[in-house]
Amino acid sequence: MLELSAISAHYGKNQVLRSIDLKVGAGEVVALIGANAAGKSTTMRLIAGLKRATSGSITLDGTEIGGLSTPKRVSLGIALVPEGRQVFAQSTVLENLTMGAYHRADRNHIQPDIDAMFAMFPRLGERRNQRAGSMSGGEQQMVAIARGLMAKPKCLLLDEPTLGLAPVIVDEISATVMKLARDGMTILLAEQNAAMALEVASRAYVLAAGAISAQGTPEQLKASPVVAQLYFGAETTDA
């Protein structure tokens, strides 16, 4: 469904992505793991149209989208849940969810989808009239995910959804991602928390210094001595 081919990107003279290739199949959960400043958020911003690549191509269902605006990409089925949640702080939970559907023409289906979000996240239903900025970090992350889902995406981009959250909330977010996967949602998940990412993903890429350094199934990556040492604190032995 989503494919990045030979994507490179710069901030000024600083190259932050180096000819990366990445694929996400329909109904697949793919993780992009890496340390802080590895280039994960830049990758997500490129897919969403918030930044332009220096070179390479991005396709959705075989159609090149690299030159399209962010609203056009949303209308084609790309939805980004950004790092740091970025909820509309002065707006209520209900207003945040409604704004997630701003581009949709099927107005008669928006309320049923809001009801579905409140069923998925009961706490949001209880706080539907509360300002999003007054909620806890975990609750704001739920708002951000629900807002992204209100766009009815083909491919959901989750950028660091567990960053800064307590372990019990991380478990809730993991359970939500797995439920979405069971329902057939296509997801690209960017995460520093490799253990969480490899738990929910069917495949993963390791991004280091702007380049893909490893890829494979969670089992393959966990068995890799380099990945195990970098992300799980495992000790390696000399051959």
WOMO-V940593 format. One record per backbone hydrogen bond with DSSP energy under -1.0 kcal/mol. NH is the residue of the N-H (numbers start at 1). CO is the residue of the C=O. If there is no record, write none. Layout:
NH:CO, NH:CO
This chain:
2:24, 3:59, 4:22, 5:57, 7:20, 8:55, 9:17, 11:14, 14:11, 16:9, 17:9, 18:210, 20:7, 22:4, 24:2, 28:25, 30:187, 31:203, 32:189, 33:205, 34:191, 38:35, 43:39, 44:40, 45:41, 46:42, 47:43, 48:44, 50:45, 51:45, 54:8, 55:8, 57:5, 59:3, 60:63, 61:1, 63:60, 65:58, 68:65, 73:69, 74:70, 75:71, 76:72, 78:73, 79:155, 81:157, 85:82, 86:84, 89:87, 91:88, 93:130, 94:128, 96:92, 97:93, 98:94, 99:95, 100:96, 101:98, 102:99, 104:101, 107:105, 109:106, 113:109, 114:110, 115:111, 116:112, 117:113, 118:114, 119:115, 120:116, 121:117, 124:121, 125:121, 126:122, 127:123, 130:127, 132:91, 133:89, 134:131, 135:132, 140:136, 141:137, 142:138, 143:139, 144:140, 145:141, 146:142, 147:143, 148:144, 149:145, 150:146, 151:148, 152:149, 154:77, 155:77, 156:186, 157:79, 158:188, 159:81, 160:190, 163:160, 165:162, 170:166, 171:167, 172:168, 173:169, 174:170, 175:171, 176:172, 177:173, 178:174, 179:175, 180:176, 181:177, 182:178, 183:179, 184:181, 185:180, 187:28, 188:156, 189:30, 190:158, 191:32, 194:192, 197:193, 198:194, 200:196, 201:197, 202:29, 203:29, 204:216, 205:31, 206:214, 207:33, 208:211, 210:38, 211:208, 213:206, 214:206, 216:204, 221:217, 222:218, 223:219, 228:224, 229:225, 230:226, 231:227, 232:228, 234:228
